[in-house]
Amino acid sequence: MLLGTLIYGFVNSCLLALLAMGFNLTFGISGVANFSYGAIYIFSGFAAWIFLNSAGLPYALCVIMAIGLSATLGVLIYHVVIKRVKGLALSEVMATFGLGLAIMELFRYFDFVGFKYTLPNLIEGSVAIGDVYIDYQRIAVILAAIALTGFIYVFTHYTRTGLAFRAIAQDERTALTFGMDSDHIAALSMGFGSALAAAAAVVVLPLGTIAVEGGYDVLLNALAVCIVGGLGSTVGILVASVLIGYAQTITANYLEPHWMMLVSLIAIAIVLCIKPSGIFGHQKELEERI
């Protein structure tokens, strides 16, 4: 039981980190809390399913196209919606949440409900660790979380666009004096964050079915991780993912699985009462924000 809790707690921690990366990156760069994040996650899952089952395209191509479409949708959301209300925090939240709600309910309207909407496993089979069996798809979740964390670090430290991201995140006014277009960078960050949401979707969704209501769960988990860790802090996201991931797993194993989501809500409430900025929210160093 203990070994299973340790293994599946780590898997759940990696899953939460995957879900929160895109939301955190967008906020860290543009300062925009994208509440349509869960809808983009579901959009990418359904897009991959449609390309695979209706168009009959190879699954690898379906994944690439779904990620590309999600990135494009993120950019469009910035230019069409967020750009017009940028700087008004409440308006940003309401506008993005309303748009996300519309996207998810649109799928429900067109009857995208039921158990047939699933994505294939990237890798079939399972392996035994002691007396605990873990399927390869969950191992893929772990590898994807590690790979994306490394990719984000390399991208933001060694590419031109990534360095522009860091410059805007550190000091937007100074970056503007060097000729950087903050709206262009913010739109790219929305696209990049949306692509990360799509990448998480194609790895995580094969573990279950694609359900419209899953978008709300993704948004809530991403918010919980980011609030607990500190919005904009990558290190905080990783620490919070481990804390919440193991707390959810212990709750599911020793209480009831349906209490798992309550863990996220309790974590948000506790942190907002004790330290509203999050565990690492007080740190302003650039390396902690990106």
Buried (B, 14 or more C-beta within 10 A) or exposed (E): EEEBBBBBBBBBBBBBBBBBBBBBBBBBBBBBBBBBBBBBBBBBBBBBBBBBBEEEBEBEEBBBBBBBBBBEBBBBBBBEBBBEBBEEEEBBBEBBBEBBBEBBEEBEEEEBBEEEBBBBBBBEEEEEEEEBEBBBBBBBBBBBBEEBBEEBBEBBEEEEEBBBBBBBBBEBEEBEEEEBEBEBBBBBBBBBBBBBBBBBBBBBBBBEBBBBEBBBBBBBBBBBBBBBBBBBBBBBBBBBBBBBBBBBBBBBBEEEEEEBBEBBEBBBEEBEEEBEBBBBBEBEEBEBBB
